[in-house]
Amino acid sequence: MCICERGYWQDDTLPDTSFTKCVLCDARCDTCVDSTNKCEKCTDGMFRYLDTYCESFCPEPYDENTVNWICDYKSEDPPYNLGCP
């Protein structure tokens, strides 16, 4: 059994386990696992979104964090009431 190169993921669904099928990751993924678009690491200039996807911009309600290249959830409201009115 071999290990797939960077930019490919190992498809273990083949009935014969003596063979390894390496499948190309999505172009937005530098590395991926378990499927073409389940990214572990994004290519340069892409934001990691929901710990899985890589996008060129972050959708609402997320902010683009250009330090870590991730989509940070922005919350304008506190997640719960901190006291009585």
SVG drawing of the C-alpha trace seen along z (x, -y; Angstrom):
<svg xmlns="http://www.w3.org/2000/svg" viewBox="-36 -46 40 53">
<polyline fill="none" stroke="black" stroke-width="0.4" points="0.0,0.0 1.4,-3.5 0.7,-6.9 -0.8,-9.5 1.2,-12.6 0.3,-16.1 -2.7,-17.4 -4.3,-13.9 -6.5,-11.9 -6.6,-8.2 -9.8,-6.5 -10.1,-3.3 -13.5,-2.3 -11.9,0.2 -12.8,3.8 -9.2,4.9 -7.2,3.4 -3.9,4.2 -4.3,1.2 -4.4,-2.4 -6.4,-4.9 -5.2,-8.5 -7.7,-11.1 -6.8,-14.7 -8.0,-17.3 -10.1,-20.3 -7.9,-23.1 -8.7,-25.2 -7.3,-22.6 -3.6,-22.2 -4.3,-19.0 -7.6,-17.1 -9.0,-14.0 -11.9,-11.6 -13.2,-13.5 -12.1,-15.9 -13.4,-19.0 -12.8,-18.2 -9.8,-20.4 -7.2,-20.1 -5.3,-23.1 -6.2,-25.7 -4.1,-26.9 -2.6,-30.3 -5.1,-33.1 -8.1,-30.9 -9.9,-31.2 -10.7,-28.1 -14.4,-28.0 -16.2,-25.7 -13.0,-23.7 -13.5,-22.0 -14.0,-24.2 -11.7,-26.7 -13.2,-29.8 -11.8,-33.0 -14.1,-35.1 -16.0,-34.4 -19.8,-34.4 -22.0,-36.2 -21.9,-36.1 -18.1,-35.5 -15.2,-37.9 -12.0,-37.3 -9.1,-36.7 -6.0,-37.4 -3.6,-36.5 -4.7,-32.8 -6.6,-32.7 -9.8,-31.5 -13.4,-32.7 -14.2,-33.9 -17.8,-33.9 -18.9,-37.4 -21.6,-37.8 -23.2,-41.1 -25.3,-39.7 -24.0,-38.0 -24.7,-34.2 -26.8,-34.4 -28.3,-36.9 -25.7,-37.8 -28.2,-39.2 -31.8,-40.2 -33.3,-43.4"/>
</svg>
